[in-house]
Amino acid sequence: MPKPECVTEEIGGLTSEALSEENRRLRRQNFALAEKLERLSNNVNALVHDLRNPLTVIIGHAQSSRLTEGLDLNITRSFDVIEERAKKANSIVSDTVESIIRLKEPKPEVIVAADFLQFVVDDNTQLMKTAGVQLVFLVPKEPIRIYADPQKLSRVYNTLILNACHAVEGCKNKRVIIKTATAKENFIVYLEDSGKGMSPETQAKCMNPGFSTKKGTPFQSTGMGLSIALETMKEAGGNLWLVKNEVGVGSIFAASLPIYRN
């Protein structure tokens, strides 16, 4: 009986064996690229943390020093330049982080919600003090756990906090309230500000890609933008939405994630 011939299928000029080898090579390349991107992301995040705090202090001192009575006009202009350049540096730093984090594949892990929120709040304390914002943080009592990428989630919470700080700029009562709740197996973080509220036009566009109301303020380009924040939350199985907005009173945003039960 004749031996059966080995049939090798050809697809697009390549044998199935060659395609398998090419797929393995591409997987190895993708894995190596993901590792490099992870290291780069970690290094950039550490750098951002080290740069943003002094930049925030510089902006705050430039703003307060400029208000000193009897200052020479040239000195006042110098403070203007210092503030402008510090804001520009802050913008470059934030844009760099945002571009890298968007490329990075999510690496979710189990997170204790209360501890994580406390860390994010502590990270923004100096900025809020400099801006004269009073923070009310109602720490969740239950040891709730969630499952998400810590770097990406911290950027979402940072964005909501910074947006709230920007919203109260120029207000007599600058207050931001962070509180939490659980509903239908979801952990929800609420960010409430005592700001000016959004106009109907701003409210309609606030979730659009690239939209920002922070240009020319100390908070310029310090957040990822609500459209990317929404994308990040949905990627983790959650959501982000505007709960309430009232002109002259303020706004409330909410970000939810499924509670981790395993």
Summary of the structure (lengths in Angstrom):
residues: 262
radius of gyration: 23.8
end to end distance: 58.9
largest distance: 107.7
contacts: 756
relative contact order: 0.11
helix: 51%
strand: 19%
